[in-house]
Amino acid sequence: MEMWPVSRFVMYEKNPRKNDAQIDRMVGSIQEFGFRLPVLAKSDGLVVDGHLRIKAAQRMGIEEIPVILADGMTDAQIKAFRLLANKSANWAEWDIELLAEELNALESSGLSAEVAGFTDAEADEIKILADIELIENTKKDNGIDGESMGVGQVRIKVVLPPGCLDSLEKAILATGMNNRAQAVKHICEMYLEER
């Protein structure tokens, strides 16, 4: 790994990734964590991966950033890797319950979801989906199919759009529990006992 002046990099003109609207988010990430991911480039300065990080560094006035050289790759490999680096982040799916737990842990430690790349609206939506997933899992664990669970459970999916926690949030707060997942599980168990 080497340190290069930002001015040495040559942006790939045919980069299909449109990321100018995300520069401020990357600036926030670099401010929080430092410049942790080096840019990948050829010795002539041509950027293989890291266009957004370079733009953020320019906006922040950072003069030098880390780089890893990609000189051992053919031009075809560089084209393929450039696409792979951007596409591979989308291959995996999230475990919504675990993601919600991680976001809650961040918030408990005083960090916002935005530091991790999620907007507040996205974080709210994830928490709602995790709560719904927990309800669905509780139904399965107790041998109740979707039909017999009743209209109320189906209505949760329809009535609570992203960013709108109303009924479910009030029920969670009413339990007095700090852990959202445990609170939703408690609510489900109470519902099952009443049936």
C-alpha positions in Angstrom: 0.0 0.0 0.0 1.2 3.5 -0.8 0.1 7.0 0.0 -0.7 9.2 -3.1 -1.7 12.8 -3.5 -5.4 13.0 -4.5 -4.3 14.9 -7.6 -2.5 11.9 -9.0 -5.6 9.8 -9.6 -7.2 9.7 -13.0 -11.0 9.0 -12.8 -12.3 6.4 -15.2 -14.4 8.4 -17.6 -16.8 5.5 -18.4 -17.5 4.6 -14.8 -21.2 3.6 -14.9 -21.7 4.2 -11.2 -23.5 7.6 -10.6 -22.4 8.6 -7.1 -22.1 12.4 -7.0 -25.3 12.6 -4.8 -23.6 10.3 -2.2 -20.4 12.3 -1.7 -21.7 13.9 1.5 -22.5 10.4 2.9 -19.0 9.3 2.2 -17.6 12.4 3.7 -19.5 11.6 6.9 -18.2 8.0 6.8 -14.6 9.2 6.4 -15.0 11.8 9.2 -16.3 9.0 11.5 -14.0 6.2 10.7 -11.0 7.7 8.9 -9.9 6.7 5.4 -10.0 2.9 6.0 -10.6 1.6 2.4 -7.7 2.2 0.1 -8.3 3.2 -3.6 -7.4 0.5 -6.2 -5.5 2.1 -9.1 -2.9 1.4 -11.8 0.5 3.0 -11.6 -0.5 5.6 -14.2 -3.2 6.8 -11.8 -6.3 5.3 -13.5 -8.8 4.4 -10.8 -10.1 0.9 -10.7 -12.2 1.2 -7.5 -12.7 4.1 -5.2 -14.1 7.0 -7.2 -16.5 8.0 -4.5 -13.8 7.9 -1.8 -11.6 10.1 -4.0 -14.5 12.6 -4.5 -15.1 12.7 -0.8 -11.4 13.3 -0.1 -11.3 16.1 -2.6 -14.4 17.7 -0.9 -12.7 17.4 2.5 -9.4 18.8 1.3 -7.5 15.7 2.1 -4.2 15.8 0.3 -3.0 12.2 0.4 -5.0 8.9 0.5 -4.0 5.2 0.6 -3.8 3.3 -2.7 -3.2 -0.3 -3.7 -1.8 -0.9 -7.1 -3.6 -3.1 -9.6 -0.7 -3.3 -12.2 -0.9 -7.1 -12.3 -4.3 -7.1 -13.9 -5.1 -7.0 -17.6 -7.3 -4.2 -19.0 -10.2 -6.8 -19.3 -9.7 -7.9 -15.7 -9.7 -4.3 -14.6 -13.0 -3.6 -16.4 -14.5 -6.8 -14.9 -13.2 -6.0 -11.4 -14.5 -2.4 -11.5 -18.0 -3.8 -12.2 -17.6 -6.6 -9.6 -16.5 -4.2 -6.9 -19.8 -2.3 -7.3 -22.1 -5.2 -7.9 -20.9 -7.7 -5.3 -22.2 -5.5 -2.4 -25.7 -6.4 -3.7 -25.3 -10.1 -3.8 -26.2 -11.0 -0.2 -29.5 -10.5 1.6 -29.8 -9.0 5.0 -31.0 -10.9 8.0 -33.5 -8.3 9.0 -33.8 -9.2 12.7 -30.0 -9.2 13.1 -29.7 -6.0 11.1 -32.3 -4.3 13.4 -30.4 -5.5 16.5 -27.2 -4.0 15.1 -28.9 -0.7 14.3 -30.4 -0.6 17.8 -27.0 -1.3 19.3 -25.5 1.6 17.3 -28.2 3.9 18.6 -27.7 2.7 22.2 -24.0 3.5 21.9 -24.8 7.1 20.7 -24.2 6.6 17.0 -26.9 7.1 14.4 -27.8 4.7 11.6 -26.5 7.3 9.1 -23.0 6.6 10.3 -23.5 3.0 9.0 -25.0 4.2 5.7 -28.7 4.0 6.5 -31.1 7.0 6.5 -33.4 7.3 9.6 -36.3 6.3 7.4 -34.5 3.2 6.3 -33.6 2.3 9.9 -37.3 2.7 10.9 -38.4 0.5 8.0 -35.9 -2.2 9.0 -37.1 -2.2 12.6 -40.7 -2.5 11.5 -39.8 -5.4 9.1 -37.8 -7.1 11.9 -40.8 -6.7 14.3 -43.1 -8.2 11.6 -40.6 -11.0 10.9 -40.5 -11.8 14.7 -44.3 -11.9 14.8 -44.3 -14.3 11.8 -41.6 -16.5 13.4 -43.6 -16.5 16.7 -46.7 -17.6 14.7 -44.7 -20.5 13.1 -43.1 -21.5 16.4 -46.6 -21.8 17.9 -48.1 -23.7 15.0 -50.4 -20.9 13.9 -50.8 -20.3 10.2 -51.4 -16.8 8.7 -55.1 -17.4 8.1 -56.0 -18.2 11.7 -53.7 -15.5 13.2 -56.5 -13.0 12.5 -56.9 -9.7 10.6 -54.9 -7.7 13.2 -51.6 -9.3 12.3 -52.2 -8.9 8.6 -53.2 -5.3 9.2 -49.7 -4.6 10.8 -48.2 -5.1 7.3 -50.6 -2.8 5.7 -51.1 0.0 8.3 -47.5 0.5 9.3 -45.6 1.9 6.2 -41.9 2.8 6.5 -41.4 5.6 9.1 -44.8 5.2 10.7 -44.5 3.2 13.9 -47.7 4.2 15.6 -49.6 1.2 17.0 -46.7 -1.2 17.1 -44.4 1.4 18.7 -47.0 2.2 21.4 -47.4 -1.4 22.2 -43.6 -1.9 22.4 -43.3 1.1 24.7 -46.2 -0.1 26.9 -44.2 -3.3 27.7 -41.5 -1.2 29.5 -38.8 -3.4 27.9 -35.7 -1.9 26.4 -35.1 -4.6 23.8 -37.5 -4.2 20.9 -37.2 -7.8 19.8 -38.1 -9.1 23.3 -40.9 -6.6 23.6 -42.5 -7.7 20.3 -42.0 -11.4 21.3 -43.8 -10.6 24.6 -46.6 -8.9 22.7 -47.0 -12.0 20.5 -47.0 -14.3 23.4 -49.7 -12.3 25.2 -51.7 -12.4 22.0 -51.3 -16.2 21.8 -52.3 -16.6 25.4 -55.5 -14.7 24.8 -56.4 -16.9 21.9 
